[in-house]
């Protein structure tokens, strides 16, 4: 309310100044002003409306720069143009005269710009010296470091400095522009760059670090956060601005500060994809998603709905996942263009899946159904085999039989370096669908991507649970590295990859930053407000069966080739025939197959 009152008190001032402007423009015939006062009021109202549209009352004048004043002059010119247009349409221009309107424009610019300059001088004269004094109270309870030197940082520094009752002070500012080091912002010294955060936080006994960079991209925010996590200070940040808000002059308060989360730490920039190609691929089609209740499957369903398919069928054996999907999509479905069909079924059930193909006749199939946990599939290979291999075979062969246009298998980078049961089965599934593609009119392709942040049971969820229980957090090896990607990014790039003319291709999504799992564990402890190894211990155990130190996008004998789309590459599978014919090598009777038989099959591969 305080900010709103400040903003619109300036609007009242402008109304008065616009009256004065018309008064000066009519001299010496002041009586002329009263004769047409009602019309002049209308013109003033039009000008104020234009000022609001141009954001003149959202500017933080204490930190205003030259571009704000240029915008102000532009707003006045547009306001005068709108007023002249209204005067002409209302046949007032003949009475008022273009000379008067021209003089009014001149006086508008002079009076409003001068008023803002006076206002800025008033703000600084009132607060500059007290700010210097208040920013160093004798008994401050909290010492703060602010990262950033733009208007958003200045707004926070100003508020903290003026709030005597908080017991907090801003002791230093960090900026990534070296030439600014040694300067001051509102009486607070810019003490160093990003590389100095850890050292300065320790020297100055900083209690709290504020990242005041809401316009920074995700990658830059992640870099800043990783430096801050190396300290023992509490970390807060201004939430990232959405792209549509970048042009707005948003004012921030300390109440807007939030705690960073794992997405901020892993940060990757938003992707730009060609929606035209995806739209051409999906609009009006019947789309089937197996594993539609899973993390990636449900995100695919959400994204696909935007392109208005004729029918979207989401199939999963997990009724809880499907129920969540139905709730999530309930208000997003355009029922005039799209029919949404959730189906509880297993891809192992060939007869039932055949019925689904017969009933709905899909044009496009995204096969996302699989068991993912490496150590579980390593210990219980039969279950993984029946879902990941036999289930894939069932859906793929039915897709070919029913002349589906495109079949896309969602795979993993682990398939490129197949050494454990889970990755060997995933690699076998890739070879299986590509073999089918050689003799089918259906276009079969594979899309590989890295670990999905939101996946259930992944290392992030394990760490969350361990931290909630007070530790210890267990890391299998200090040299384990992984890449992580959000479900949204994985889904959007999968749709773009699917829209390429890539039948018979294995495509790899090159997204996510490779990160040490030990560093990730330390970061997650810090993000929960604790100190690693003190409040929550982190212990190194040992690699589990089937686990690797690194997960590469390609394996031995494979290489990557660029496509026309950034971050999507084609995998050249050099040893494509090493696995032989996967289809011919599958066990003929899987109804009573056991773990031993599956391990024997894996060994033969």
ROLOPA-773513 format. One record per residue (C-alpha): residue in one letter; x, y, z. Coordinates in Angstrom, 1 decimal. Layout:
<recs>
REC:a:X:Y:Z
...
</recs>
This chain:
<recs>
REC:x:0.0:0.0:0.0
REC:x:2.9:2.3:0.8
REC:x:4.4:1.8:-2.7
REC:x:1.0:2.3:-4.4
REC:x:0.4:5.6:-2.4
REC:x:3.9:6.9:-3.4
REC:x:3.3:6.0:-7.1
REC:x:-0.1:7.6:-7.5
REC:x:0.8:10.7:-5.4
REC:x:3.0:11.5:-8.4
REC:x:-0.1:11.1:-10.6
REC:x:-1.8:13.8:-8.5
REC:x:1.2:16.0:-8.9
REC:x:1.1:15.5:-12.7
REC:x:-2.6:16.5:-12.8
REC:x:-1.7:19.8:-11.2
REC:x:1.4:20.3:-13.4
REC:x:-0.7:19.6:-16.6
REC:x:-3.2:22.3:-15.4
REC:x:-0.3:24.7:-14.9
REC:x:1.0:23.8:-18.4
REC:x:-2.3:24.7:-20.0
REC:x:-2.5:27.9:-17.9
REC:x:1.0:29.0:-19.1
REC:x:0.1:28.0:-22.7
REC:x:-3.0:30.3:-22.8
REC:x:-1.2:33.4:-21.4
REC:x:-2.2:36.2:-21.6
REC:x:-5.7:35.0:-22.5
REC:x:-6.4:33.1:-19.2
REC:x:-10.1:33.5:-19.6
REC:x:-9.9:31.3:-22.6
REC:x:-8.9:28.4:-20.3
REC:x:-12.2:28.6:-18.3
REC:x:-14.3:28.6:-21.4
REC:x:-13.0:25.2:-22.5
REC:x:-12.2:23.8:-19.1
REC:x:-14.3:20.6:-19.4
REC:x:-12.5:19.7:-22.7
REC:x:-9.1:20.4:-21.1
REC:x:-10.0:18.1:-18.2
REC:x:-10.7:15.3:-20.7
REC:x:-7.3:15.9:-22.4
REC:x:-5.5:15.8:-19.1
REC:x:-7.2:12.5:-18.3
REC:x:-6.0:11.1:-21.6
REC:x:-2.4:12.2:-20.8
REC:x:-2.5:10.6:-17.4
REC:x:-3.7:7.4:-18.9
REC:x:-0.8:7.4:-21.4
REC:x:1.6:8.0:-18.5
REC:x:0.3:5.0:-16.7
REC:x:0.6:2.8:-19.8
REC:x:4.2:3.9:-20.3
REC:x:5.0:3.0:-16.6
REC:x:5.9:6.5:-15.4
REC:x:4.5:5.6:-12.0
REC:x:6.4:2.4:-11.7
REC:x:9.8:4.1:-11.9
REC:x:12.0:3.9:-8.8
REC:x:13.1:7.6:-9.0
REC:x:15.8:7.3:-6.4
REC:x:17.7:5.0:-8.7
REC:x:16.5:6.4:-12.1
REC:x:18.9:6.5:-15.0
REC:x:18.9:8.3:-18.3
REC:x:16.8:5.7:-20.1
REC:x:13.9:6.4:-17.6
REC:x:14.0:10.1:-18.5
REC:x:14.1:9.3:-22.2
REC:x:11.0:7.1:-21.7
REC:x:9.4:9.9:-19.8
REC:x:9.9:12.4:-22.7
REC:x:8.6:9.7:-25.1
REC:x:5.5:9.2:-22.9
REC:x:4.8:12.9:-22.9
REC:x:5.1:13.1:-26.7
REC:x:2.7:10.2:-27.1
REC:x:0.4:11.7:-24.5
REC:x:0.3:15.0:-26.4
REC:x:-0.3:13.1:-29.7
REC:x:-3.2:11.3:-28.1
REC:x:-4.6:14.5:-26.7
REC:x:-4.3:16.3:-30.1
REC:x:-6.0:13.4:-31.8
REC:x:-8.8:13.6:-29.3
REC:x:-9.1:17.3:-29.7
REC:x:-9.4:17.0:-33.5
REC:x:-12.0:14.2:-33.2
REC:x:-13.9:16.3:-30.7
REC:x:-13.6:19.4:-32.8
REC:x:-11.7:21.2:-30.0
REC:x:-8.5:21.8:-32.0
REC:x:-10.1:24.7:-33.9
REC:x:-11.1:26.4:-30.7
REC:x:-7.9:25.7:-28.7
REC:x:-5.6:26.1:-31.6
REC:x:-2.5:24.1:-32.5
REC:x:-0.2:26.8:-31.1
REC:x:-1.7:26.3:-27.7
REC:x:-1.4:22.5:-28.0
REC:x:2.2:22.9:-29.1
REC:x:3.1:25.2:-26.2
REC:x:1.3:22.7:-23.8
REC:x:3.7:19.9:-25.1
REC:x:6.7:22.1:-24.4
REC:x:5.5:23.1:-20.9
REC:x:4.6:19.4:-20.1
REC:x:8.1:18.2:-20.8
REC:x:9.7:21.0:-18.8
REC:x:7.4:20.8:-15.8
REC:x:7.2:17.0:-15.5
REC:x:11.0:16.4:-16.0
REC:x:11.9:19.2:-13.7
REC:x:9.5:17.9:-11.1
REC:x:11.1:14.5:-11.2
REC:x:14.6:16.0:-10.9
REC:x:13.4:17.9:-7.8
REC:x:11.8:14.7:-6.4
REC:x:15.1:12.8:-6.9
REC:x:17.1:15.6:-5.2
REC:x:14.6:15.5:-2.3
REC:x:14.9:11.7:-1.9
REC:x:18.7:11.8:-1.8
REC:x:18.9:14.8:0.5
REC:x:16.5:13.2:2.9
REC:x:18.2:9.8:3.0
REC:x:21.8:9.8:1.7
REC:x:23.5:10.8:5.0
REC:x:21.1:9.0:7.3
REC:x:21.6:5.9:5.1
REC:x:25.3:6.0:5.7
REC:x:24.7:6.2:9.5
REC:x:21.9:3.7:9.7
REC:x:23.8:1.1:7.6
REC:x:26.3:0.7:10.4
REC:x:24.4:0.6:13.7
REC:x:26.4:0.0:16.8
REC:x:24.6:-3.2:17.8
REC:x:23.5:-4.9:14.6
REC:x:22.2:-8.4:15.0
REC:x:22.8:-9.4:11.4
REC:x:25.5:-8.6:8.9
REC:x:24.4:-8.8:5.2
REC:x:26.2:-9.2:1.9
REC:x:24.3:-8.1:-1.2
REC:x:25.2:-9.5:-4.6
REC:x:24.3:-7.1:-7.4
REC:x:24.7:-3.3:-8.0
REC:x:21.6:-2.5:-10.2
REC:x:18.4:-0.8:-9.1
REC:x:17.1:-4.0:-7.5
REC:x:20.0:-4.3:-5.2
REC:x:19.8:-0.6:-4.4
REC:x:16.1:-0.9:-3.5
REC:x:17.0:-3.7:-1.0
REC:x:20.0:-1.8:0.4
REC:x:17.9:1.3:0.9
REC:x:15.1:-0.5:2.7
REC:x:17.4:-2.4:5.0
REC:x:19.3:0.8:5.8
REC:x:16.1:2.7:6.6
REC:x:14.7:-0.1:8.8
REC:x:16.4:0.7:12.1
REC:x:14.3:-1.8:14.0
REC:x:15.5:-4.8:12.1
REC:x:19.0:-4.8:13.6
REC:x:20.5:-5.6:10.2
REC:x:23.1:-3.8:8.2
REC:x:24.5:-4.2:4.7
REC:x:28.2:-4.4:5.2
REC:x:29.4:-5.0:1.7
REC:x:28.3:-5.4:-1.9
REC:x:29.6:-7.9:-4.5
REC:x:29.6:-7.2:-8.2
REC:x:30.9:-9.2:-11.2
REC:x:32.2:-6.1:-12.9
REC:x:35.8:-5.7:-11.7
REC:x:35.9:-2.0:-12.6
REC:x:33.2:-1.3:-10.0
REC:x:35.2:-2.8:-7.1
REC:x:36.1:0.0:-4.6
REC:x:33.1:2.1:-5.5
REC:x:30.1:2.6:-3.4
REC:x:26.4:2.1:-3.7
REC:x:24.2:4.1:-1.2
REC:x:27.2:4.4:1.1
REC:x:28.1:0.7:1.0
REC:x:31.4:-0.4:-0.5
REC:x:31.6:-2.8:-3.5
REC:x:34.2:-5.0:-1.9
REC:x:34.9:-7.6:-4.5
REC:x:33.8:-9.9:-7.3
REC:x:32.1:-13.3:-7.4
REC:x:35.4:-15.1:-6.7
REC:x:35.7:-13.2:-3.4
REC:x:32.4:-14.2:-1.9
REC:x:33.7:-17.1:0.3
REC:x:36.7:-15.1:1.6
REC:x:34.8:-11.9:2.3
REC:x:31.9:-13.8:4.0
REC:x:34.4:-15.4:6.4
REC:x:36.4:-12.2:7.1
REC:x:33.3:-10.0:7.7
REC:x:31.4:-12.7:9.6
REC:x:28.5:-12.3:7.1
REC:x:25.2:-13.8:8.5
REC:x:23.1:-13.5:5.4
REC:x:23.8:-13.3:1.7
REC:x:21.2:-11.8:-0.6
REC:x:21.4:-12.5:-4.4
REC:x:19.7:-9.4:-5.9
REC:x:19.9:-10.4:-9.5
REC:x:16.4:-11.2:-10.6
REC:x:17.1:-10.6:-14.3
REC:x:20.1:-13.0:-14.4
REC:x:19.7:-16.1:-16.5
REC:x:19.4:-19.4:-14.8
REC:x:23.0:-20.5:-15.5
REC:x:24.4:-17.3:-14.0
REC:x:22.1:-17.6:-11.0
REC:x:23.4:-21.2:-10.5
REC:x:27.0:-20.0:-10.7
REC:x:26.3:-17.3:-8.0
REC:x:24.5:-19.8:-5.8
REC:x:27.3:-22.3:-6.0
REC:x:29.8:-19.7:-4.7
REC:x:27.4:-18.7:-1.9
REC:x:26.9:-22.3:-0.8
REC:x:30.6:-22.5:0.0
REC:x:30.0:-20.1:2.9
REC:x:28.3:-20.7:6.2
REC:x:25.9:-17.7:5.7
REC:x:22.2:-18.0:5.2
REC:x:21.2:-17.5:1.5
REC:x:18.2:-15.6:0.2
REC:x:17.5:-14.3:-3.3
REC:x:15.1:-12.3:-5.4
REC:x:13.0:-14.7:-7.5
REC:x:13.9:-14.7:-11.2
REC:x:11.9:-12.4:-13.4
REC:x:9.8:-14.0:-16.1
REC:x:10.7:-12.9:-19.6
REC:x:7.4:-11.0:-20.0
REC:x:8.2:-8.9:-16.9
REC:x:11.7:-7.9:-18.0
REC:x:10.5:-4.6:-19.5
REC:x:8.6:-3.6:-16.4
REC:x:10.1:-1.5:-13.7
REC:x:9.4:-3.8:-10.8
REC:x:10.0:-2.6:-7.2
REC:x:11.3:-5.2:-4.7
REC:x:11.2:-5.3:-0.9
REC:x:12.9:-7.6:1.5
REC:x:9.5:-9.4:1.8
REC:x:10.0:-10.6:-1.8
REC:x:13.1:-12.6:-0.9
REC:x:12.9:-16.4:-1.1
REC:x:15.2:-19.3:-0.2
REC:x:16.9:-20.8:-3.3
REC:x:16.0:-24.4:-4.2
REC:x:17.6:-27.2:-6.1
REC:x:16.3:-25.9:-9.5
REC:x:18.2:-22.7:-8.8
REC:x:21.3:-24.7:-8.0
REC:x:21.2:-26.9:-11.0
REC:x:19.9:-24.0:-13.2
REC:x:19.8:-24.2:-17.0
REC:x:18.4:-21.6:-19.3
REC:x:15.0:-21.9:-20.8
REC:x:15.0:-23.6:-24.2
REC:x:13.7:-22.0:-27.4
REC:x:12.0:-24.6:-29.6
REC:x:10.3:-24.4:-32.9
REC:x:6.7:-24.7:-31.9
REC:x:5.6:-24.5:-35.6
REC:x:7.2:-27.9:-36.4
REC:x:5.9:-29.5:-33.2
REC:x:2.4:-28.1:-34.0
REC:x:2.5:-29.6:-37.5
REC:x:3.5:-32.9:-36.1
REC:x:0.8:-33.2:-33.3
REC:x:-2.2:-31.1:-34.3
REC:x:-5.3:-33.2:-35.0
REC:x:-3.4:-36.5:-34.4
REC:x:-4.3:-39.4:-32.1
REC:x:-1.4:-39.7:-29.6
REC:x:-0.7:-42.6:-27.2
REC:x:1.7:-42.2:-24.3
REC:x:2.7:-45.4:-22.4
REC:x:4.0:-44.7:-18.9
REC:x:1.7:-41.6:-19.1
REC:x:1.4:-41.4:-15.3
REC:x:5.2:-41.2:-14.8
REC:x:7.1:-37.9:-14.4
REC:x:8.2:-37.6:-18.0
REC:x:5.1:-39.2:-19.5
REC:x:2.8:-36.8:-17.6
REC:x:4.9:-33.8:-18.6
REC:x:4.7:-35.0:-22.2
REC:x:0.9:-35.2:-21.9
REC:x:0.8:-31.7:-20.5
REC:x:2.9:-30.3:-23.3
REC:x:1.2:-32.2:-26.1
REC:x:-2.3:-30.8:-25.1
REC:x:-1.0:-27.3:-26.1
REC:x:-0.8:-28.5:-29.7
REC:x:-4.5:-29.7:-29.8
REC:x:-4.3:-33.3:-30.8
REC:x:-7.6:-34.9:-31.7
REC:x:-7.2:-37.5:-29.0
REC:x:-4.6:-38.0:-26.2
REC:x:-4.4:-41.5:-24.6
REC:x:-2.3:-41.8:-21.5
REC:x:-1.7:-45.4:-20.4
REC:x:0.0:-46.5:-17.2
REC:x:-0.2:-49.4:-14.7
REC:x:0.1:-46.9:-11.8
REC:x:-3.4:-45.7:-11.1
REC:x:-2.1:-43.1:-8.6
REC:x:0.1:-41.5:-11.3
REC:x:-2.8:-41.4:-13.7
REC:x:-5.1:-39.9:-11.1
REC:x:-2.6:-37.2:-10.5
REC:x:-2.3:-36.6:-14.2
REC:x:-6.1:-36.3:-14.6
REC:x:-6.2:-33.8:-11.8
REC:x:-3.3:-31.8:-13.3
REC:x:-4.8:-31.7:-16.8
REC:x:-8.5:-31.2:-15.8
REC:x:-8.5:-27.4:-16.5
REC:x:-6.0:-27.5:-19.4
REC:x:-8.0:-29.7:-21.8
REC:x:-9.8:-28.0:-24.7
REC:x:-12.6:-30.5:-24.9
REC:x:-13.9:-29.0:-28.2
REC:x:-10.7:-30.1:-30.0
REC:x:-9.2:-32.9:-27.8
REC:x:-10.5:-36.0:-26.2
REC:x:-8.4:-37.1:-23.2
REC:x:-8.4:-40.9:-22.4
REC:x:-6.6:-42.2:-19.3
REC:x:-6.2:-46.0:-19.2
REC:x:-4.9:-48.2:-16.4
REC:x:-3.1:-51.1:-18.0
REC:x:0.3:-52.8:-18.2
REC:x:2.4:-52.8:-21.4
REC:x:3.1:-56.5:-20.5
REC:x:-0.6:-57.4:-21.3
REC:x:-0.4:-57.9:-25.0
REC:x:-4.2:-58.7:-25.4
REC:x:-5.3:-55.6:-23.6
REC:x:-2.8:-53.3:-25.4
REC:x:-4.0:-54.8:-28.7
REC:x:-7.5:-53.7:-27.7
REC:x:-6.2:-50.2:-27.1
REC:x:-4.7:-50.0:-30.6
REC:x:-7.9:-51.3:-32.1
REC:x:-10.1:-48.9:-30.2
REC:x:-8.1:-45.7:-30.6
REC:x:-5.9:-46.2:-33.7
REC:x:-3.1:-43.9:-32.6
REC:x:-1.0:-42.1:-35.2
REC:x:1.9:-41.4:-32.8
REC:x:3.2:-43.4:-29.9
REC:x:5.5:-42.2:-27.2
REC:x:6.8:-45.2:-25.3
REC:x:7.9:-44.0:-21.8
REC:x:6.9:-47.1:-19.7
REC:x:9.9:-48.6:-17.9
REC:x:11.4:-49.6:-14.6
REC:x:14.3:-47.2:-14.0
REC:x:16.0:-47.8:-10.6
REC:x:19.4:-49.3:-11.4
REC:x:19.9:-51.2:-8.2
REC:x:16.4:-52.6:-8.2
REC:x:16.6:-53.9:-11.8
REC:x:20.0:-55.3:-11.0
REC:x:18.7:-57.3:-8.1
REC:x:15.4:-58.2:-9.7
REC:x:16.1:-58.4:-13.5
REC:x:12.9:-60.4:-14.3
REC:x:10.5:-57.5:-13.5
REC:x:12.6:-55.1:-15.5
REC:x:12.9:-57.5:-18.4
REC:x:9.1:-58.0:-18.6
REC:x:8.4:-54.3:-18.6
REC:x:11.5:-52.8:-20.4
REC:x:12.1:-55.4:-23.0
REC:x:8.9:-57.5:-23.5
REC:x:6.7:-54.5:-22.9
REC:x:8.6:-52.5:-25.5
REC:x:8.4:-55.4:-27.9
REC:x:4.7:-55.7:-27.4
REC:x:3.9:-52.0:-28.0
REC:x:6.4:-51.6:-30.9
REC:x:5.1:-54.6:-32.8
REC:x:1.5:-53.5:-32.4
REC:x:2.5:-50.1:-33.6
REC:x:4.0:-51.6:-36.7
REC:x:1.0:-53.9:-37.2
REC:x:-1.5:-51.1:-36.9
REC:x:0.6:-48.8:-39.2
REC:x:1.3:-46.1:-36.6
REC:x:3.0:-43.2:-38.3
REC:x:5.7:-42.6:-35.6
REC:x:6.9:-44.6:-32.6
REC:x:9.3:-42.8:-30.3
REC:x:11.1:-44.8:-27.6
REC:x:12.2:-42.7:-24.6
REC:x:15.6:-43.9:-23.5
REC:x:18.6:-43.0:-21.4
REC:x:22.2:-42.1:-21.8
REC:x:23.0:-45.2:-19.8
REC:x:22.0:-47.3:-22.9
REC:x:25.2:-46.0:-24.7
REC:x:27.5:-47.7:-22.2
REC:x:25.6:-50.8:-21.3
REC:x:27.4:-52.7:-18.5
REC:x:24.6:-53.4:-15.9
REC:x:21.3:-55.1:-16.3
REC:x:19.2:-52.0:-16.5
REC:x:21.3:-50.3:-19.2
REC:x:21.7:-53.6:-21.2
REC:x:17.9:-54.0:-21.3
REC:x:17.5:-50.4:-22.3
REC:x:20.1:-50.8:-25.1
REC:x:18.3:-54.0:-26.2
REC:x:15.0:-52.1:-26.4
REC:x:16.7:-49.5:-28.6
REC:x:18.0:-52.2:-31.0
REC:x:14.6:-53.9:-30.9
REC:x:12.7:-50.9:-32.2
REC:x:15.3:-50.0:-34.7
REC:x:15.3:-53.6:-36.1
REC:x:11.5:-53.3:-36.5
REC:x:11.9:-50.0:-38.3
REC:x:13.9:-51.7:-41.1
REC:x:10.9:-53.6:-42.3
REC:x:7.9:-51.5:-41.2
REC:x:6.1:-48.5:-42.6
REC:x:6.1:-47.1:-39.1
REC:x:8.9:-44.6:-38.3
REC:x:10.8:-45.9:-35.3
REC:x:13.2:-43.5:-33.4
REC:x:14.9:-43.3:-30.0
REC:x:15.4:-40.3:-27.8
REC:x:18.0:-40.4:-25.0
REC:x:18.2:-37.9:-22.2
REC:x:19.8:-37.7:-18.8
REC:x:18.5:-37.9:-15.2
REC:x:15.2:-36.1:-14.7
REC:x:15.2:-33.8:-11.6
REC:x:11.6:-34.7:-10.6
REC:x:11.9:-38.5:-11.0
REC:x:10.7:-40.5:-8.1
REC:x:13.4:-42.4:-6.2
REC:x:16.4:-40.6:-7.8
REC:x:19.3:-39.3:-5.8
REC:x:17.7:-35.9:-5.2
REC:x:14.7:-37.6:-3.5
REC:x:17.0:-39.9:-1.5
REC:x:19.0:-36.9:-0.3
REC:x:15.8:-35.0:0.6
REC:x:14.6:-37.9:2.8
REC:x:18.0:-38.4:4.5
REC:x:18.4:-34.6:5.3
REC:x:14.8:-34.5:6.7
REC:x:15.8:-37.4:9.0
REC:x:18.9:-35.5:10.2
REC:x:21.4:-37.5:8.1
REC:x:23.7:-39.0:7.3
REC:x:23.5:-38.3:3.6
REC:x:25.1:-41.2:1.7
REC:x:27.2:-40.7:-1.4
REC:x:28.4:-43.9:-3.1
REC:x:31.7:-42.4:-4.4
REC:x:33.3:-38.9:-4.2
REC:x:34.0:-39.1:-8.0
REC:x:30.4:-39.8:-9.1
REC:x:29.1:-37.2:-11.6
REC:x:25.6:-36.9:-13.1
REC:x:23.7:-34.7:-15.5
REC:x:20.2:-33.5:-14.5
REC:x:17.4:-32.1:-16.7
REC:x:13.9:-30.9:-15.7
REC:x:10.9:-32.9:-16.9
REC:x:9.7:-29.8:-18.8
REC:x:12.9:-29.5:-20.8
REC:x:13.1:-33.3:-21.5
REC:x:9.5:-33.3:-22.7
REC:x:9.8:-30.3:-25.0
REC:x:13.1:-31.4:-26.6
REC:x:11.6:-34.9:-27.0
REC:x:8.7:-33.4:-28.9
REC:x:11.1:-31.4:-31.1
REC:x:13.2:-34.4:-31.7
REC:x:10.2:-36.5:-32.6
REC:x:9.1:-33.8:-35.1
REC:x:12.3:-34.2:-37.0
REC:x:12.5:-36.5:-40.0
REC:x:14.6:-39.0:-38.0
REC:x:13.1:-42.4:-38.6
REC:x:15.6:-45.0:-37.7
REC:x:17.7:-42.6:-35.6
REC:x:18.9:-42.6:-32.0
REC:x:18.8:-39.0:-30.8
REC:x:20.5:-37.6:-27.8
REC:x:19.4:-34.5:-25.9
REC:x:22.4:-32.5:-24.8
REC:x:21.0:-30.7:-21.8
REC:x:21.9:-30.4:-18.1
REC:x:25.2:-29.5:-16.5
REC:x:27.4:-32.3:-15.2
REC:x:27.8:-32.0:-11.5
REC:x:29.6:-33.9:-8.7
REC:x:27.1:-35.9:-6.6
REC:x:29.2:-35.0:-3.5
REC:x:28.9:-31.3:-4.3
REC:x:25.2:-31.8:-4.9
REC:x:24.8:-33.4:-1.4
REC:x:26.7:-30.6:0.2
REC:x:24.5:-28.0:-1.6
REC:x:21.3:-29.7:-0.6
REC:x:22.3:-29.7:3.0
REC:x:23.1:-25.9:2.7
REC:x:19.8:-25.2:0.9
REC:x:18.0:-26.7:4.0
REC:x:19.8:-24.2:6.2
REC:x:22.3:-26.7:7.7
REC:x:26.1:-27.0:7.6
REC:x:27.5:-30.1:5.9
REC:x:29.5:-32.5:8.1
REC:x:28.4:-30.6:11.2
REC:x:24.6:-30.3:11.3
REC:x:24.1:-33.1:8.8
REC:x:26.9:-35.6:8.1
REC:x:27.8:-36.8:4.6
REC:x:29.4:-40.2:4.3
REC:x:31.0:-42.0:1.4
REC:x:29.9:-45.6:1.0
REC:x:30.6:-47.6:-2.2
REC:x:29.3:-47.9:-5.7
REC:x:26.2:-50.1:-5.9
REC:x:25.9:-53.0:-8.3
REC:x:25.5:-51.6:-11.8
REC:x:26.3:-48.0:-10.9
REC:x:29.0:-46.1:-12.9
REC:x:31.1:-43.0:-12.0
REC:x:30.1:-41.2:-15.2
REC:x:27.1:-41.5:-17.5
REC:x:28.0:-40.5:-21.0
REC:x:25.6:-39.7:-23.8
REC:x:27.4:-42.2:-26.0
REC:x:29.3:-45.4:-25.5
REC:x:32.2:-47.2:-27.0
REC:x:32.0:-47.2:-30.8
REC:x:29.4:-44.4:-30.8
REC:x:29.7:-40.8:-31.9
REC:x:27.4:-37.7:-32.1
REC:x:26.4:-35.7:-35.2
REC:x:24.7:-32.3:-35.0
REC:x:21.1:-31.9:-36.3
REC:x:19.4:-28.7:-37.4
REC:x:18.2:-28.3:-33.8
REC:x:20.5:-27.0:-31.1
REC:x:21.0:-29.5:-28.3
REC:x:19.7:-32.4:-30.3
REC:x:22.3:-34.7:-31.8
REC:x:22.1:-38.0:-33.8
REC:x:23.9:-40.9:-32.2
REC:x:26.0:-42.9:-34.7
REC:x:25.8:-46.5:-33.3
REC:x:29.0:-47.9:-34.8
REC:x:28.6:-51.4:-33.4
REC:x:24.9:-51.7:-34.3
REC:x:25.1:-55.4:-35.0
REC:x:27.0:-56.5:-31.9
REC:x:23.8:-57.4:-30.1
REC:x:22.7:-59.5:-33.0
REC:x:19.0:-59.8:-33.7
REC:x:17.4:-58.8:-30.4
REC:x:14.0:-60.0:-31.5
REC:x:15.2:-63.4:-32.5
REC:x:17.2:-63.8:-29.4
REC:x:14.3:-63.2:-27.0
REC:x:13.1:-66.1:-24.9
REC:x:10.0:-67.7:-26.5
REC:x:8.1:-68.3:-23.3
REC:x:8.3:-65.5:-20.8
REC:x:5.3:-66.5:-18.6
REC:x:7.3:-68.6:-16.2
REC:x:10.7:-66.9:-16.8
REC:x:12.8:-66.3:-13.7
REC:x:15.7:-64.1:-12.7
REC:x:18.3:-66.7:-13.6
REC:x:17.0:-67.1:-17.2
REC:x:17.0:-63.3:-17.6
REC:x:20.6:-63.1:-16.3
REC:x:21.5:-65.8:-18.8
REC:x:19.9:-63.8:-21.6
REC:x:21.7:-60.7:-20.5
REC:x:25.0:-62.6:-20.4
REC:x:24.5:-63.8:-24.0
REC:x:24.0:-60.2:-25.1
</recs>
